[in-house]
């Protein structure tokens, strides 16, 4: 289990304890990851950080260098990136480039620490090495949407030792454009922060900005702000001049190069330097500690264009509702470090505890790596009246607000902050209600390429009608369910119940507005509670009433087309279209069942009864159509004998508590009844002995659990019988509803893959389960879909905490049939 960083105040001389040792060794770890355009990664995380430059999520290098020089010794040490390339080109330079000991990377949900040791210079009395920790912090703050909306990240350098050291950090124009030939301009600003504190900031942007455009997935508009405290030195200029001068002198000249030029034209860099005077006195043997903090922000205003109800709208960032200027935002962010760290550490600690309890130490690392990647695909916009969270389908095609990308990610949002999931669905609902999308089924995405949410007025978006209708209905009921809980412990998110129970009844605002931000325990800008008590019912009714006709329209499509889906794509579009897909049909049927719950929110008994009857009829037929004749597993398609599939859509049946129906754990029959009449279980009642029935029959869970054990490969559970590749999001969906032993096996395979994979990009969700665990052709990377890794955690909190107890039947008769036998992954594996 991780032991996390202790909070340190900004500018404090205290060296915080590093994040506890991470068990897994992923090929890439996050550095400054905040949104689709502020996304810096360490791309060679199993090697030393100075072997390569850090990278943008695409793999493109970005200039981000750190050097440490030991005064009077002539030694200079690269710590991050390859700034030493500028030093090695010069002879008789008065310094020696050397390399320190790298102790590795550790990480939690918000932080990545890189730790180094520099040997004492020969002339120094002390023989103990100097320790340096570079700590990258992109906070996940589920109690503060305000803070989460700030497009900025922290980098703190901590030093511990008995001799002096000079630190150098620089960035270049590659942060401001994806075209190395772009002309850039820059400025330098200083502002007072009060109490003798100040802030220095480099501001870099394209000379001619191109609004809402990208080159190689990097934004061509917006300004990068690189900030440091006022007591550091600064300088901009040619990399080949500034870096060697620092190596010789240990300082910078507080000078600004005013010759604007191209990104790689006599490469201009923007640097800060800090000299640390530690215990250099021979009379003292006690090492000193010190630190310096930098921030990196990518500021865009507007952030996206969106075909809203009022027409095509340039959407301002959400943070602009609370901060009157960029300067005030940067100042708040810098001074807020201690608070942000405390909030994020609370999240990371709770996440680690829950992950360890529901998986193992490996699972702690997996979800820790996941969190920043999910949020790194999003950008907050709108106003406190109507907040919106926009999402980019990173790497696969760049679509905007793709429903079948939000869906695999939604366990992360339900666990962390369900209101963010509602903010993701809001633009899809608003756009469709406004009549700008002509089809009767749910749209695939809100725009062909982020950040242009211009919709599909011709209705020719990617054709996944059953997929998207099922996805959004399942997520809709999941949001509703998350609003209903009678006690803090029964809430689906640990942080949901914090704050006031005030309800915004204004019909012109969102059911989940941010108009009631609070101050609690001296901390400003915290969200009020999410649902709970009578507030949850009122929020659910306000939200569903406004969009009810859409939910019913989408369900109507599923009634007509989900039981026997025609030739179409599912979310796994890389595998191609297929008719009569078993897993896809199940999603559609569960979507119809979800509409029963949505109808009950507004007390529409007729609709609830109708969709209940239809879904129950359909699921009986689905079992008949979709399960192999020998009853051992689900087929890939109804008519594809000899095939099999990972039935990951079964997860929704359990998450929405349908598996509890007809059992002693069954929830009340309506949302309102859930609020008014929920009763505790009778003392001494042993639910584990109860025969489970549920919506999808219990035996389907059992046969799939057994099947996954049989077909698991070295690096995971293949997606289906056609290929040996897997999707990690769906692996966790599937594993969440298996027996404990099978869950452990699949988790073990994912951890092994993460340690050994040949992939060299941020956590891919699509990889081979054999060979070197590499990309199967398509290179998916940095995608938010890995929010599905949170499936164990979300299910553990679902149904008032009873969801997992409702799966206790999976442990009955735990000896697996043929546990020692193997099943071939071909089409002739027995009678399938």
N, C-alpha and C positions, 0 to 999 in steps of 0.2 A: 504494500500500500504506500502511496506517496505521502511524504511529509512536505507540506508546501512552504513557500516563502513566507516568512514573517513580514508583515507590512512595514514599510519604511517611508518616512515622510520625504517629500521631494527635497533634494539638496541635503539630506541628512548625511552625517558622517558615518552612519552605521552600515556595515556590510550585512545585508540580509542573508539568512541561511538559504542555500540553493534549493530548488525543487528537488525532492528526493529522487534517488536513482531510478531511471526509467528502465524497465526490463527489456523493451523491444528496441530494435535498431532499424527504424524505417529509412528508406533511401533519401527522403526529403523531409525537412521539418519547417514549420512556419516561422517567419521572423516578424515582419510588419505586415499583417494580413487583416484588412478592415472592410474592404468592399471590392468590386470587380477591378478597380483601377489602382487601389492602394494594396498591393499584393506582392510582397517580397518574401522569398523563400531561400533556405539554404539547400542547394541542390545536390550537395555531395556529403550528406550528413553522416555517412559511415567513414569519411575520410577527414583530413584536416581542413578547417574552414578557409585556409588561404590557398588551397589547390585551385579553386575556381572562384569566379565572381558569383555573388548571389544572383538569383534569377527572378524574373517575373513568372507568373504561374505557367505561361506558355513554354518556358525553358529558355527564353531570350535573356541574355545577360543584362544586368543593370549595374551601373557604377555605384558601389557602396563599399568603401574601404576603411579599415581601421589599422593603425600602426601604434606601436608602443616603443619609445626610445628611452634608454637608460642614460641619464646625464653623465658626462665626463668619462663614459666607457667606450663610446663610439658604436655601441650595439643598437640596432633597430630591429624590431620584431614585427612581422605582419601577423595580424590577428584575424582579419576578415577580408575576403576578396583578394585581388592581386595588385594592390597598390605598389608592391615591391617591384613590379615590372618596370616602373618608372625609375627605380633606384638601381637596378642591376644593369641598366644601359650605360651608366656613367662610371668612368674609371677615376681613381685618385679622388674619391669623393669625400673623404674624411669620415666615413662611417662604414660599418660592417653589417650587412644583412644576415641575420641569423634566425633560427627557428626555435620557438619555445616548445614546451611539452603541452600537448593538448589533452585534457582530461575527459573530453566528451560533452555531449549535449544531453540535457534533461528537460522535461517539459511537463506542463499540466494543461488544463483547458485554455488558459489565457497567456501562459508564459513559456518562453523557451530560453534556457540558460546555456551559454557556452563558457566553459571553464578552462583556464590556462595557468601554467606556472612558468615564470621566467627566472632563470638562475641568477643568483647574486653575482655582481661583477667581481672579478678577481681582487680588485683593490679594496673591496668593502669587507669590514670585519665580520659581518653576518654571513653565515653560509646558508641560511634558510631562503628558499625561493620566494619570489613575489607571486601572490595569487591574484588573478584578474577574472572577474565574471562579467560577461556582457549579457545583460538580461533584456530580452525583447518581450514587451507586454502589450497585447491587444485585448483589452478587458472584455469579458462576457459578463454583463450585469443584468440579470433577469429582473431585478427589482427597479431598474432605472432605464426606461426606454430613452429618456433624454440623453443619458451618457452613451447608450448603445448607438445612438444616431450620429454621434460625432465621428467624422471620417479621419481619425487620427490615432497614432500609435506611439508608444513610449520605447525608448532605448536607454537603459541605465548601465553605466560602467562602474563596477565596484572594484576597489583595489584593497589588498591586505598585504602588508609587508613591512620591512625595515629599511628599505632604501627608496630613493626618489624615482619617479617615473613620469615621463611626458606622454600624453595621449593625443592622437590625431584621428579625426573622423572626417570623411568627405563623401559627397554624393555628386553625381553628374546629371546631365540633361536627359539621360535615358529614362528617367522617372517621368518626364513630361511629354514624351512622344514615342510612338513605336517605330518612327522613321529616323534612323541615325543621321540622315542628312537634313533634318528639320532645323530651321533657324530658331534659336531661342533667345529670350531676353530675361534679365534678372534684376532684382532689386534687393536692397538690404534695409532692414527696419529694426529699430530699437524701441521698446516701450517699457515704462515703469510698471511694476507690479505691486508697489507699496512695501513698506517695512524694509527699505533698502534693497529690495529685489528688483531685478529687471530681466528682460527677455530680448535676445538677439534672434533675428529670423532672416534666413535666406528665402527669397521668393522667386521661383523659376517657372516659366511657362513658354509655350510656343509664341513666336513673334506674331504669327497670324493663326489665331485659334480657329478650329473647324468644329462648330457646335454640333453635338450629337453624332460625331463621327469617330471611327476607330481606324487604326493601322496596326495590324498584327494584334488585335484585341486590346490595345492600349488606347486610352482616351486622348483625343487631339484637342481637347479643351479643358480648362481648369488650371489651377496653379498649385504647385508643390511648395509647401512651407516646411522648412527645416530649421528648428529652433533649438536654442541652448541658453543657459543662464548668462547674465551679463558679465560675469567674472571670467569668462573664457576668451581666448583670442580668436579672431576670425580673419579669413582671407579668401578671395576668389582669384582664379587665374588658371594658367595652363598646368595640367597635371604633372607634366614632365619638369616643371620648375618648382612648383609649390611643395611637392612631396620630398624631393631631395633637400630642399632648404630646411624643411622641418627636420629631416633626418640628421642634418648637420647641427641645427641650432636648438631644436626642441621646442620651437615656438612658431607663431605666425605674426604677420606684420600689421594686422588690422587694416588691410588694404582691400579695395574693391576694383577689380578689372572691369572697365566700362566698355570694352570692345566686344559688343554682342556679335555672336557668330553661330555656326552650326554646332550640333551636339558633339561631333568628333573632329571638328576643325580646330587644331591646337586645343584639344579637349579641355573645355573649361570645367573646373570642379569648384565646389562650394564647401569650404572646410571650416572646422572649429578645432582648437587645440586647448588642452587643459594640462597644467603642470601640477602634479601631486607631490607635496613635500611631506614625506612620511618620516618615521623615526630614523634619521640618518646619523644621529649622534651615537658614537661608539659607547657612550655611557648608558645607553638604554638598550635593553634586549627585548622590550615589548613591542610587537608589531603594531602599526597604526592602520586604521581603516578610513577610507574616504570614498566618495562617489561623485559622479556627475550625471545629470539626466538630460537627454535630448528628446525632442518630439518630431514626428514626421506626419504631416497632414496633407491630404489631397483635397483641395477645396473646389467644388463645382457649384455654380448657381446660374442656371438651372441644372438639375441632375438628369432628367429624362424628359421626353415629350410623350404625352399620353392622350389618346382619344377618349376623353372623359365625356360625361353626360353633357357638359357645356361646350363640347367641341375640342379640337386639338389644343392641348394646354401644355405650356412649358412649366414643369413641376419644380417648385423650389424645394430645397432640402428641408427636412423637418426641423433641424437644429436652428434654422433661421427664424422660427417662431419664438425662440427664447433668447436669442443673442442678436443684438442690433448690428453687429459688425463682425468681420472675420477676426479682427484684433481682439475683441472681447471674447470670442469663442476660443482663440488660441490661449489667451491668458487664463480663462477658466479651466481649460483642459490641463494646462501645465500645473496650475496650483491645486488641481483636483486629484493629483496622482494618489495621495494617501487614501482618499475616500474610494476612488475607483479600485485601488488595490484591495482594500478591505472587502468591498462588495464582490469583486471577482474571486477573491480567495475563498469567500464563503461558498460561492458556487462551485469552485473547483474541489473544495474539501468535501462538500456534500455529494458531488458527482463521483468522486473517488470512492467514498464509502458505499454508495449505492451500487456502483459498478462492481466493486469487489464482492459485495453480498450477492449479486445476481449473476456473476460470472466467475472471474478470477483476477489475479493481478494483471494478466495480459489484457483483459477487458478494460481495466482502468486506463492503460495506455492507449488502447484503440479509441475509446470515446474521448479521451483528452486530445488526441490528434484530430478528431473529427470536428470539434466545436468551432474552432476559428475558421476552418474550411467552409463550413455551412454558412456562417455569417459573412464570410468573405465573398459570397456571391450575391449579396443583397445591398440595397441602398434605401435608406429611409427618406420619405418625402411627405408632402401634404402639410396639414396643420393639426394642432391639437383637437380641433373639431372633427376632422376626418383624416386620421393618420393612414399612410399607405407604406407598405414595404415592397419595393420592386426587386425582382430577382432575374439574374441572367443565367441562362442555361450554358454554363461555362464549358468550353472545349468541344462539346459534341456538335453544336451548330449555332450557338449564340442566340437562340430564340429568347423572347422575353416572356416571363410569367408562365412558363410551360406547366400545365396542370400535372402532367405525368412526371415532372421533375420535382414539383412541390410535394407530390404524394409520397415518394420514397423518403423525402426529408422530414415529413411531418412528425414522426416520433420525437425528433430533436426538439421541435417547437412545442409539442404538448408537454414534454418534460420540463423545458426551460422557461418558456413564457407563452402560453397559448394565445395571448392577444396578438403576438407577432404572426401566428398562423392566420388569424382572422384578417390581419392587415395584408397578408399575401393574397388572400382570396378577394379582398374588397375591390380592386380594380377590375378583375374579371367579372364580378357581379355587376358593378356599375356600368361597365361598357356594354354588357349584354342586355341589361335592363333598358338601356338607352336606345335599343333597336339597331345598333350598328353591326350586329352579327346576324346573318340571315338564316342560319341553320337551326334546327330544333334541338340538336344535341349540343353538349358543352364544347366550347372551342378548345383547340389544342394549345394555343398560345395567344399572347396579346400582341405579338409583332415578330416579324421574321428575324430581326436582329436587334438586340439590346444596343443602345438605350431608346430605340424608336418603337414605342408602344402604340402603333398606328392601327392595330387591329387587322381584320381580314373582311372588309365589307363585301368582297366577292364570295366569301364562304369557302375559299380554296386553301385553307390551312391544312396541315398534315392530317390525314384522315384516320382518326382513332376514336370513333364515336362512342363505342361501348366503354373503352378504356377511360376516357375523360369523364363521361357521365358517372361511371362507377366511382372514380377517384374523388370527384368533388362532393358527391353525396356522402361518401364515407367520411371525408374530412369535415363536412358540414355537421353531421351528427356528433363526430368526435369533439368539435368545438362546443356544441350544445351540452354534451355530457360533462365536459370539463368545467362547466359553469355550476353544476349541481353537486354540492357537498355540504354536509351538516357539521363537520368538524375539520380542524386544520389537518389532522392526520388522514382524513378521507379525501383531501384535495388531490387532484391528479398531478399537480406541480407543487413542490415544497414551498414555493414563493407566492402561490396564488392568493393565499388568505391574508397576506400582509397588507396593511393599510385600511383605509376607511371603507365603510359599506355604502357610501353615498352613491346615488344613481343619477346619471344625467338623463333626464326625461325629455329633453328638448328633441322634438321630432326631426329637426334639421341636422342634428349631429349624429355621428356614429354611435352605435350601441356600445362601442368600446373606445370612447373619446379619451383624450388625455387632458381634459380640462380640470381635473382634480388632483394635480401633482401635489405631493405632500412633503413636509419636513418631519423626519422621524429621527430621534436620538441625535439631533444636530446635523443631520444630513439632508441637504436640499435636493429637490427634483426627483423624488421617488414616486413610482406608480401607486395608485390606489389599488384596492383588492380586485382580483379577477373573480367575479361571480360570488358564490357562497350565499347561504340563507335566502332571503327573499330577493336580494339583488340579482342573483344568478337567474332566477326565473324571469325577472323583468328584463334583464339584458337579452336573454334568449328570445323572448317574445318580441322585443323591439327589432332584433336582428332578423328573425325569421319572417315576421309579418311583412317587412319591406320587400323581401325577395321571394316570397312563397311561390308565386306563379312560376318562377324559374326552377325551383326545386321540383315542383310537380311536373313541369315540362320535361325536364331531364329524366325524371323517373318514367314518364310515359314512353320516352324513347326506349328505355331499357326493357319495359314491359313488352314492347313489340319486338325487340331485336337481341336481347341478351341471352336468352336460353339457348339458342342455336345461332351463334354469331356467324355472319357471313365472312367472306374472304377479306381480311383487313389486318392492319397492324395492331399489335399491342404495344405497350411501352417499350418492349424489347425490340424496337424497330430494326436494329442492326441484324436481327435474325430473319427478317423478312416477314411478309404477310402469310396468314394461314387461316383456313376456315375451321369452324367448330372447335376453337381452342378451349380446352377444359378450364384452365386457370382464368382466362379472360371471362368466360361465362360465369364463373363463381364470383368474380368481382362485380359483374353486373347484377347478379341476383342479390348479393349482399347490399348493393346500392339500393335496390328496391326495398329491401328490408329496412335500410336506414331511413327511408322516407316515412316509414311507419312512425319512427321516433320523432322525426321533424314535424310531421302532421300533429302529433300529440302536443307539441309546444304551444300551438295556437288552438288546441282543443278541437281539432277537426277530426272527430271520431269516425266519420264516414270514410275519409281518405285513409286514415290509419288502419281501419278494418280491411279496406279493399287491398291496400298494398301488403298487409300482413298475409292475407289469404293467397295473393298471387305469389309472393316470395316463398311461402311454405310449399305451395304446389310445385314451383319451379325447382326448389332445392331437392325435392324428392326425385324429380325427373333427372336432375343433374347427377345425382348419385348413380342412377341407372345408366346414364349415358357416359359418364366420365371415369368411372372406376373400372379397372381391368377385370376381365372375366373371372380371373382366379382370386379377385378381391384383395390383391396385395399392394396396389398403388393406383394413383391417378395417371391416366394417359395424357400425353401431350395434346392430342385432339381426339374427339369422340370416335372418329373413324380411322385412327392411326393405331392399329394393333401392333404391339411390339414396341411401343414408345412409352416414355415416362416424362414427367415434368416436376420441377420444384413448385409446389403448390403454395407460393408465398402469399397469395391473396387470402388464404385461410386465416392469416394473422388478424385481418379486420374483423372476422367473426368473433374472435376472442376479445380484441381491443374494445369493441362496441358492446361487449357483455352478452352477446347473443348465445354464447356457449353455456351461459348460466340458466337459460330459460328451461323450465321444467325440472329444475333442481332445487334443493333447499336454499341455495344461494341466490335464487332468481330475484332480480331487482323488481321494484314496483312496476306496474304496467304502463305508467305514464310519467313524463317529466315532472308534471305538477304534483303527482302522487309521490314521486321520489322526494320532493321537497317537504310535503306536508305529513307524510305518513311512514317514512322509513323507520323500520323497527330493528332493534338489535337481534342477533341470533339468540335462541334460547340457550341458557347455560348448559354445558355438557353435550351440546349437539355435535356429533362427529360427522362433519361434512365429507370427509375423505372416504367414508364408507358408503356414501350415497351414490346411486347409479346415475351417471350424468347422461342427459339426453342432448339438450341444446338445439340450436337451429341447424347447423351442419352437424350431422351425427358424429358422436364421439369416436366411433370406429374409424372415421376418416383421419382424424388426428393420429390415432394409433398406428394405422398402416403406413402413413407418411413418415412418421417418426422412425419406424423400423426400416423403411425404404431408404431414407437418407443415410442411416448407418451403413447400409449395404453398398451404396453407390458413391460414398465419399471418396475423394482422391487425396493425393499428397497435400495439395494446397487448397482444398476446400470442396464444396458441394457444387458440382456442375449444374448449370441452369436447366438443362434438359438433355434428352438422349441424342440430340443432333450434334452436339459439340462438347469439347472438354473445357470450355471457358465458363466462368462464373461471374455473377454480379454480387459484390459484397453486401450491398443494401438488401437484396432479396435473400441472401444467406441468413442475415440476422432476422429478417421477418420470419423466415421459415423455421430457424432454430429456436426462436422465442416460443413456439408452440409445439415443441418436441419434449421428450423426456429429458431429465437432467443429464443423463449420461450422453445422449446424442448431442445436446446443446454443448456440452464440454468438448466432445470430439470435434465439432465444427469450429468452435472457438479456437481450439488448439491448432487446427489447420490454417485458419486465418492468421494467427500469430506467427506460425512457422513461415507462411508466405511473406508476411511483412518483414521478417528478418532476412529473408533470402531472395526476394524477388529481384529481377534484373530491371524492373521499371525504374525510370529516372525522373519522374515527375511527381507533383503532389498527389497524395493518396488516390490511386485509380480505383474505380469501382468495377472495372471490367478487365479480367486477366485470366490467363491459362491456369488450370489446376494441376498441370504436370509440366515437365521440362524445367525451364528456368523461371516459371511463373510470370512470364513477360506479357506484353500486350498481344492480343490475338489478331492484330491488324488495325482495328480502330484504336486510336490513342485517346482514351477518356482520362482526364486529369482534373484535379482541383474542383470536381463537381459537387454541388450541394447535396446531391442524392445520398451521400454517405451519412446524412442525418438518420438514415435507416438503421445505422449501427446502434442507435438509442432504443431499438425495439424492445430489448429486454427490460430496460429501465421504465419505459412508458407503460408496458404491460404490467409491470410490478406495482404501479400506482393506480391502474385502471379499476373501474367498478368498485370504488371505495376501498381499494386494496384487496379485493376478493378475486380478481381475475386469475391469478396464478393458482389460488386454492381450487378454483373451478377446473383446473387442468390436472388435479391430483390423480385422476384416473390413469394418466400416462405412466405413473410409477407402479401401477398394479400389474403383477405378473411381469416384472421388469426384465426377466430373462428373455432375450430376443430370440425369435425364431431364426435359426441359421446364423447366429451371431458370428460364427467363425467362418462362414462361407462368403464368397464374393460373387457379385453380380457383374457380368460384363456390361460395358456401357454401349453396346451395339444394339441393333434392332432385334436381335434374336435371343435375348436374354430370357429364356424360358417362355412360358405363356404369359405375355404381358398385356 
